[in-house]
Amino acid sequence: MPHPAETQARRRIDAATDRARLVLLFERFWPRLVPIFCVIGLFLILSWFGLWSRLPDLARFGLLGFFGTVLLFLVIRLGGIAMPSADEALARIARESPEPHRPAVAFGDKLPPTEDPLTLALWRAHRRRLVESLRVVRAGWPSPGMNARDPYALRFLVPLLLFMTFLSAGADRAVRLSDALRPTLPVAEAAARIDAWVTPPTYTGQPPIFLTGDAARAPNEGSAIRVPFGSVVTVRISDDADLSVTAENATGGSVPFEAAAPLATKDGTAAMTLGEHRVVLRSDSKVAVNRRGGPLLAWNFAVTPDQPPKIELTREPGATLSGALQLSYTVSDDYGVLSAKAVIAKAEGPGNDAARPLVAPPELPLNLPRLRMREGTGETIRDLSAHPWAGAKVRMSLEATDEAGQTGSSAPVDFTLPVRQFTNPLAKAVVEQRRNLALDANRAGYVATALDAITMDPSKFDSDGVYLSLRAAYHRITGARDDDDLRSVVDFLWEIALGIEDGDLSLAAQDLRAAQEALKQAIENGASDAELDKAMKDLRAAMDKYLQALAENAQKNPSASPQPMDKNARVMSQQDLEKMLDQIENLAKTGSREAAQQMLSELQQMMENMEAGRQQAQQGDGGEMSQALDKLGQMIRRQQQLMDQTFKMDPDTDGSGPPPPEMTPEERQKQMDALRQGQQDLSKMLEDLQKQMQGQGMQPDGKLGQAGRAMGEATDQLGRGQPGQAVGPQGQALQALRDGAKGLAERMARQGSTGTRQGGTMPGQDPLGRQQVGRGNDLGSSVKVPDAIDTQRAREILDAIRRRLGDAARPLIERDYLERLLQRY
């Protein structure tokens, strides 16, 4: 039995022998494999370089035969490699192992049969030494000796060139490999280049789609490329008379091409050759490139239709407090609405067909929340009281247009255009005759007769100028030669009516509205700073003129002054108006155009409220609904005060408010009783107001009932001495009061009230109708208007950017970045 140590040594030698035979086999194979790899690599290099398409057939097939012969010879050489023997493996182990005297080879020696004890002892000692020296048996790493065969390392050029040509071939790698076996194309065909791409319409915001080249990502065979309606397919072919482009729709009909340059066309067909071919996709189509009548490239397109925009009124057309037309609407489109307008026509009725209007219906462009907005709500306020059609029954529909030129319309609605309310009977009569003349030129004789009757007694006129103006209008009507003469009388009668009503004040108000509209259009259209400066200068001049006319009118008519306002109400001075105009200008110039538009709309609403309040003061309109709204405003202020006082009494204040005051238990109980009594009195006032409204035929809405119940709960909590539990119901009562007041004001506006309320403004507003921000509900816009600090900071940032941009020593890349920061989007 062999010793276990000898058995382990034998296993190590056998394993090392197997490894050595594999290493020897690799060393014999590798020098013969490298030439094969080099030949294959050289073939790929020449193919991806595009050599085969440039060679004639004889040279190309001759070179292919050479490559095949060399490759076959090198492959046959592999068959002559013999498997290494065990002796060769042991010899390699002896060379690679660190032990001297070749122990792995000596381990295979055999002792002849003998009975000599000395010989056996020596043999056993020899075997022990061999086992100890065979602890490390190595076969070594392969060393095929390529450096000796290729001392200049030319073999490494092949993978380098292979990598370069692989990148340069791009998507044409497979085509260039197949060119080795395809017949050679003529020179003209080999030099041809085909580029194709799809350009969606700009307004869709979609990027171009490349159909050829490295950037192309071809869909699965037979699938269609989805593109928007109106996309342009461009196919560019260079110098190839045998290539043609065709386009056909889903039914097989040809689609006409739109050429960017003169192109040679085939007789009567849609195919075009030589140059650039363009086709506009308006339905599912197929575009193909053909060579000698056979298909070469083809693309199927599925066209997504462009839906027309939608626009709808969100509520019936109404009038603002000053008599301007107010429209609220929603717009939507798949790619964005470009513009919108209101189309106004005379309502159908008896006798309207025979009428011959002198003046066309008013043109009313609509404001969009944002240019190219896909979905949103908008509001437009236009003062049409000066238009001759004001007061006439009209039919209106809204139209929205997208960039594709498609138009969507809303359902038509019939209503009466808002008209300015004149208090002077003579002015009312003049305006009525003006409308009659403007809507039907056939009634010119009737209007002249009416004016003649009005001016029958000159002594009844306070001013000779008014009498002479009306007589002049009469003679201009009777002596009119055409419709243009009659149209001039229409404008003349309006000026006479304004002069009769309140002198220069109405003309100044008209100029102010025009200046506001001009500034609004400048902001919406992204006007330059110079254009904004001019629009702001015109608005300031019109504002000064209006305020001056307002003051003069108040001096002439002291009895028409509004009733005294609450002494705690906020008053808007001329200095405040100037600050507001400065802020609008800064916002527009610093890029916050939406905020500038919002603030300009607030200014416009303020001036309309001022005009409406002045008209109401002249009319003396003090209705029951206005008085109820006044009382609600007082209740809102009182409820806010009670809520603040209750909040201060809460001992569990979380730190967000002021700490509770230090007081004795008696003082605290006295304060709690006062709060409870105050809340109870306020609840009683609200109950009395609801009964009074019901007695006057005004049915209160549910909000006031909610406020009463919340007040009752707050009273109970205060009676239990729990101010922290009373703050919540008080807040609910405050919110319900605000909602009730808002609903009452909207109801008053729907019933045709033309002025602001007597003795005050709406709850939460200052005397000019601006919404005040407090702890309660803020009914303002969602657009945040920056305050003066934000505006000043923005101005400082822009100035710093301009200073840096003016420094010529700064790097070009930084200056380019600063220029992009100053661009308006």
PESULLIN-V463341 format. One record per backbone hydrogen bond with DSSP energy under -0.5 kcal/mol. NH is the residue of the N-H (numbers start at 1). CO is the residue of the C=O. If there is no record, write none. Layout:
NH	CO
NH	CO
//
This chain:
6	3
7	3
8	4
9	5
10	6
11	7
12	8
13	9
14	10
15	11
16	12
17	13
18	14
19	15
20	16
21	17
22	18
23	19
24	20
25	21
26	22
27	23
28	24
29	25
30	26
31	27
32	29
33	29
34	30
35	31
36	32
37	33
38	34
39	35
40	36
41	37
42	38
43	39
44	40
45	41
46	42
47	43
48	44
49	45
50	47
51	46
54	51
55	51
55	52
60	56
61	57
62	58
63	59
64	60
65	61
66	62
67	63
68	64
69	65
70	66
71	67
72	68
73	69
74	70
75	71
76	72
77	73
78	74
78	75
79	75
79	76
80	77
81	78
89	85
90	86
91	87
92	88
93	89
94	90
95	91
96	92
97	93
106	102
107	103
108	105
109	106
112	110
117	115
120	116
121	117
122	118
123	119
124	120
125	121
126	122
127	123
128	124
129	125
130	126
131	127
132	128
133	129
134	130
134	131
135	132
137	135
149	145
150	146
153	150
156	153
157	154
158	154
158	155
159	155
160	156
161	157
162	158
163	159
164	160
165	161
166	162
167	163
168	164
169	165
170	166
172	169
173	170
176	172
177	173
178	174
179	175
180	177
181	178
182	178
190	186
191	187
192	189
195	236
197	234
198	209
199	232
200	198
204	201
205	202
206	201
209	198
210	208
211	196
212	196
216	213
217	210
223	220
225	300
226	224
227	302
229	304
230	281
231	228
232	199
233	231
233	279
234	197
234	232
235	277
236	195
237	235
237	275
238	193
239	237
243	240
244	290
245	272
246	288
248	286
249	253
250	284
252	249
255	247
258	278
259	257
264	273
265	263
266	271
269	266
272	245
273	264
274	240
275	237
277	235
279	233
281	231
281	279
282	280
285	301
286	248
287	299
288	246
289	297
290	244
290	288
291	294
292	242
294	291
296	289
297	289
299	287
301	285
302	225
303	301
304	227
304	302
305	303
307	305
310	332
312	330
314	328
315	328
318	326
320	324
323	320
325	382
326	318
327	380
329	378
330	312
331	376
332	310
333	374
337	373
338	401
339	401
341	399
342	364
343	341
343	397
344	342
345	395
347	393
352	349
355	351
355	352
358	438
359	438
364	342
366	340
372	337
373	337
373	370
376	331
378	329
380	327
382	325
382	380
384	382
387	384
390	387
391	417
392	389
394	392
394	415
395	345
396	413
397	343
399	341
400	408
401	339
402	406
403	336
405	402
408	400
410	398
413	396
415	394
417	392
417	415
422	420
428	424
429	425
430	426
431	427
432	428
433	429
434	430
435	431
436	432
437	433
438	434
439	435
440	436
441	356
443	440
444	441
447	443
448	444
449	445
450	446
451	447
452	448
453	449
454	450
455	451
456	453
458	456
460	457
461	458
467	463
468	464
469	465
470	466
471	467
472	468
473	469
474	470
475	471
476	472
477	473
478	474
479	475
480	477
486	482
487	483
488	484
489	485
490	486
491	487
492	488
493	489
494	490
495	491
496	492
497	493
498	494
499	495
500	496
501	497
502	498
503	499
505	502
507	503
508	504
509	505
510	506
511	507
512	508
513	509
514	510
515	511
516	512
517	513
518	514
519	515
520	516
521	517
522	518
523	519
524	520
525	521
526	523
527	522
532	528
533	529
534	530
535	531
536	532
537	533
538	534
539	535
540	536
541	537
542	538
543	539
544	540
545	541
546	542
547	543
548	544
549	545
550	546
551	547
552	548
553	549
554	550
555	551
556	552
557	553
560	557
561	558
569	566
573	571
577	573
578	574
579	575
580	576
581	577
582	578
583	579
584	580
585	581
586	582
587	583
588	584
589	585
590	586
591	588
592	587
593	591
596	592
597	593
598	594
599	595
600	596
601	597
602	598
603	599
604	600
605	601
606	602
607	603
608	604
609	605
610	606
611	607
612	608
613	609
614	610
615	611
616	612
617	613
618	614
619	615
620	616
621	616
622	620
627	623
628	624
629	625
630	626
631	627
632	628
633	629
634	630
635	631
636	632
637	633
638	634
639	635
640	636
641	637
642	638
643	639
644	640
645	641
646	642
647	643
648	644
649	645
650	646
650	647
651	649
653	650
663	661
668	664
669	665
670	666
671	667
672	668
673	669
674	670
675	671
676	672
677	673
678	674
679	675
680	676
681	677
682	678
683	679
684	680
685	681
686	682
687	683
688	684
689	685
690	686
691	687
692	688
693	689
694	690
695	691
696	692
697	694
698	693
699	697
700	698
704	701
705	701
706	702
707	703
708	704
709	705
710	706
711	707
712	708
713	709
714	710
715	711
716	712
717	713
718	714
719	715
720	716
721	718
722	717
725	722
726	722
727	723
728	724
729	725
730	726
731	727
732	728
733	729
734	730
735	731
736	732
737	733
738	734
739	735
740	736
741	737
742	738
743	739
744	740
745	741
746	742
747	743
748	744
749	745
750	746
751	747
752	749
753	748
760	757
765	762
766	770
767	570
769	766
772	764
774	772
779	777
784	782
785	783
786	784
791	787
792	788
793	789
794	790
795	791
796	792
797	793
798	794
799	795
800	796
801	797
802	798
803	799
804	800
805	801
806	802
807	804
808	806
810	807
815	811
816	812
817	813
818	814
819	815
820	816
821	817
822	818
823	819
823	820
//
